[in-house]
Amino acid sequence: MSDWETIRLEFDSDDVATLTVDRPDRLNALNVDTLEAIEDALEEAEREGARALVLTGAGDDAFVAGADIGYMRELSTPEAQAYAELGHRVADKIERFPAPVIAAINGYAFGGGCELALAADLRVASEDAVVGQTEIDLGIVPGWGGSQRLPRLVGDEIARRLIFFGERIDAQDAHEHGLVGEVVASDQLDDHVADLAADLAAKPAYALRTAKELLNQAHETGQEAGLRYERRAWSGLFGTHDQREGMAAFLDDREPDWE
């Protein structure tokens, strides 16, 4: 495993990887080094064959409180473009990671932190979490995908309100808006997310990867193109070990032995 100063990447016996942003003294804010480390860690988790990935923040206060405002303050337009491209690469790698990604939102998730959570497949918040696209009060707008991913989750009107006003909303409101999938007690978050990740890791990995690609495709193409993609992906699973094993196990009334 690589040695990073601001993140941790850990694996458990179920092939679940946990990527923790570890800057609790800065509320896990994302500077360039941390973003680059997350990018490296995602690549390493993929190489190691993670069957599910949990993304979270260290400490009790923040998931990721946002980008590094001190760094951004004096950026030129070309420098800001490079920073935006780095943030987009990281968010895209989360969205396209070949296994489900769960954002365990254990505290503040503002700006860039909210955007990383939006790129995950599932979002689980502790009851103490507070989330928001707060960039407007810094004189900027979401720059790592929030303007595109947020409306897909919560609808156009809610997304406009959250981005225009820079609102910080609590976990229950985030759940009501569809920004997070569920809210759990703070002291139960880690165990609950670990159970979810273990359940996902126990599924057939190739089929799950294909399902994720199909769901992502629904946001990237029209329905006709998406349906063509689905037909090819569905038929392409036939002849794989997991398809043969899954159907045999069903007919034999036993648990499948996935690859």
N, C-alpha and C positions, 0 to 999 in steps of 0.2 A: 504494500500500500504506500501511496505517496505521503509526504509529510507537509501539511499545510498549516499555516499559523492561524488562519481565521475561520476555518471550517473543519468539520470532522466527517469522515465517511466510514460507517461501520456496517458489518454484515452479521446477520444472525443465522441460525441453523436452518431456517426456512428459505434461505436465499433472498431475504428481504434486506435491501440496503437502506440505511438511514443517513441522510445528508443533513447535517446540522450547521447552520451559520452560527459561528462561535465568537461573537463580539458583544457579549452582554453589557459591557461597560459603555458601549456606543449604541445600545438597543439594536444590535445586529445590523446596523446600517451598512449599505453596500458601497464600498469603495472599489477602485479598479482592481486591486489585488484580490479582493474577495470575489468579485465577479469572475475573474480569470480562474480562481481556484474552484469555484462552482462549476465552471465549464469543464475544467480538467476532471473533476470528480464525477461528473455525469458521464464523461467518456470512459472513465475507469469502471464505474458501476456497470456500464453496458458491456465492456470487455469481460468483466467478471461474471456476466450472465445473471444479473439481478432479475428476479421474477416479479418484484414489486419494489417501489421506491417511496420512502417517506421523506418529505422535506419539512424541516422545522427550524426553530431558532433556540439558542441556548438561553437559559435563565427563565425567570417567571414573568417578565414584563413584556417581551416583544417576540413576535415571529420574525419580522424584518420591518423596522420602523421606516424604511425608505432608502433612498439613495444618499450619497455623501454630499450634503449641501455645501459644506466648506470647500470641497473640491470643485463643485459646479459653479460656484459664485463668479469666478473670473474667467470662465471658459470663453474662448472665441467660438464663432460659428463652426469652423472646421473641427475644433476640438470637441464641441458639443455633438457634432455629427458622429465622430468616432466613439464617443461615450454612448450615444444612442444605439449605434450599431453593436457595441459590446453587450448592452442590456438586451437588445433584441435577439442576439445569438443565444444568450443564456435562456431567455424565455422560450425561444423556438426549440432549443434542445430539450427543455422540460416537456413541451407539448408533443414533441416527436420521439421522446424516449420510448424504446421498444417494449415497455412494460408499463402498467398503470402507475401513476404518480399520485400520492395522497399528500396534500398540504395540511399539516397539523398546525392550525393557527392558534398559538398559545398566548397571544397578547396583541400588541399593536401590529397592524399590517397596513401601512400607509404608502402611498405613492408607488415606488418601485417594488416595495414588499407586497403590496396588493397585486401588482402586475405579475409577480412570480407565482402567487397563489392562483391567479386567473389562468395561468398556463398549465396548471396541474389538471389531472382528470377528475379528482374528487377533492372537496374541501370540507374539513371537519374543524369546527371552531370550539374553543373552550368558552364557557359562559362569560369569562372575563375579557374575551377578545374584542377589539375595536378595529374596524377596517374603514378604508376610504381612499379615493383618488383625490389627494389633497393638493395637487400641484398648482391649482389656480391661485392659491394664496401666496405662492412664491413667484408669481408672474409668468408661469409656464403652463404647459399642458402635459398629460400623460405621454411619455416618450418611449415606453418599452412594451407597447401593445395594448394598453388599457383602453384606448379609445375604440379599439376594434373588438376585443374579447368581452369587455363588460356589457355592451348592448346585447350580445348573443346570449348572455346568461340572464340578465335582468330585464331586457326589453329597452326600447329606445327612450321612452319617457323617463324611467328611473335612472338610466345611465346618464342622460343629460342633466338631471337634477344633481346626481352625485358628483359629476365632473364640473358643472357650472358653479355650484355652491361650495365644492370642496368638502362636502359633509363627512363627518366621522360618525359612523353608525355602530351601534352595539351588535353583539352576536345575534340576538333575537331578531332585530330588524334586518340584519344581513340574511338570515334564514328566510324570513318572510318575503324578501325581495328575490330569493333564489341565488344569492351570491355565494352562500355556503349550503352544503347539503344537509348538515345536521349540527346541532349544538349539544355538547355534553359538559358535565361538571368538570371543573378545572383539574381536580385530582383524579379524574377518570380518563382524561384525554389520551395519555400515552398508552394505557392498556387497551383502550377502545380502538385506537388507530393501529396498534400492533395486531389486534385480532383481525381487523379489516385487511391489513396487508398480508397476514398469514393466509387468510381465506383466498385472496387473489393469487398469492404465490402457489397455492395448491391447484389452481386451474391449469388447463393445458396452455402452455406458454405461447405456442405459435398461433393458436386460435385466438387467444386474448390479444396478441399483438395485431392480428388481422382485424379484430373487432375495433381496436383503437384507431387503426388507420382508416377504417370505414367511417367511424364517427367523426374523425377529423376532416375527412373528405367532404362530409356534408356541409361544412362551413366554407369550403374552398371552391366548390363547383356548383353548377345547377343540378336540379334533381335528375334530369335525364342522364347526364354524365355520371352522377353518383350511382345511379342504378346500374349502369353498365359496369362500373368499377365493382359494385357489390356482386354482380353475377360472376365476374372473373375471379374475385377473391373467394367466393363461396365454393365454386367448383374446384379451385386450386387447392383447397384443403383436402379433397378426396384423394386417397392414396397415401396420406401421411400416417405416421404411427398413431398419432393421437386420434385421428378420425376413426381409424380401424379399431383402436382399443376402446374408444368411448362408446362406439356403437355395439361392439362385442360385449362390453361390460353391462350395458343396458339390457341387452338380450339375455345375458347370463345372470342378471340380477346380482351383480357384485360391484365392488368399488373399482374404478379404473386405475390403471398404473400408467400415469402420464410419462412422457419422455422427459 
